[in-house]
Amino acid sequence: MRYLADLAGFESDAVARLQSAVIAACAQAFEQLTADHPRLEITFTRLSDRMEVSLAPRGDGLPVLGLNTAVFVPGTGGTGSPRRVFAGFDRTQYGTQNGEAVTRLTKYIGHVAPKK
């Protein structure tokens, strides 16, 4: 994460927050792994407008990471309601992909997150 954030031109404080958030997400994901399902796939993606980190524990029936432990920060949209994010990231998405639980952390580069 540090490498991608450095390449994107983020300041050192923002880089440290992003790196800490990824470490926390991985630690939480590792706690959910079992002997029957001991694998966690972590994918780092750099796109022109954003960076994404996807965490996918491998195995049927494993919980989606972060649903009950994400950090709340004030939202920035017209509603003012809180949104779930890991500190430093602009968006956190939870869902399934190919039948497996996936948590995707997104940090936008050069602008704020798009409004929903």
Buried (B, 14 or more C-beta within 10 A) or exposed (E): BEEBBEEBEBEEEBBBBBBBBBEBBBEBBEEBBEEEBEEBEEEEEEEEEBBBBBBBBEBEEBEBBBEEEBBEBEBEEEEEEEBBBBEBBBBBBBEEEEEBBBBBBBBBBEEEBEEE
